[in-house]
Amino acid sequence: MEFHVWLAFASASIALLLIPGPTVLLILSYAISQGRRVALATVAGVALGDLVAMSASLAGLGALVLASSKLFILLKWVGAIYLVYLGIKLFRSAPDASLGMLDDAPVTSPRKVFAHSAAVTALNPKSIVFFIAFVPQFINPNTDLGPQFGLLIATFVGFAAINALAYALLADKLRQKIVRPSVLPFLTRLGGGALVAMGVATATMRRS
C-alpha cells in the first residue's frame, strides 16, 4: 500500500473516531461517573470491539471484491447514500444529545466495563458502515488483500485505542464542562457534518 493511500485512510479513521456515537458516549459516561480507574478497561474493550467489527466486515468485503466488480460499485453507492443519511439523522438529533441514563451506570467492575465496551463498539453501526462503504476506496483489488487488510485493521484499531484513552482521560478532567447542555449537541452536529462529508467522498472517490 502506498503511503499517501495509508495517510488518507488514517485521516478518515481519525475523523470517524472523533464523531460522537455510542462508543464515545459510553467512554464519556464511564469517565464521568467512575473516573479514570476504569479507563484502561474501557480502552481495551473499545480496541477489541473495533478489531472484531472491522475483521468481520473486511472478511465479507474481501469476498465481495473478488466476486464481482459490479457489486463492488453498487456497494460503494449504497454506502455513500447511507453515510449521508446517518449524517443528516445525527445532525437533526443534536438538540436531544445527552449522556442519558449512562450517567448513573451501575457497572463498576473493570471486567464488566471491558465486556460492555467491547459489545457496544463491535455492534456500533456507524463503524460497520464505515468499514464496508469507505474502506474499499483504499484497497487495490489487483494485489493480495491480506496485507492490505492487516495494515488497515492495525491502523484503525490503534487509533481507536488512543482515541478512547484520550476521551476517557480528558472527560475525567473536564467532567463539569462536558455535562453542559450545549457541549454534546455541538459535537453531534459536528459529527453529522463529518458523516455527510464522508458519504460525499465515498461517492466521488475512484476505486484503487
Order of alpha helices (4+ residues) and beta strands (2+ residues): alpha-alpha-alpha-alpha-alpha-alpha-alpha-alpha-alpha
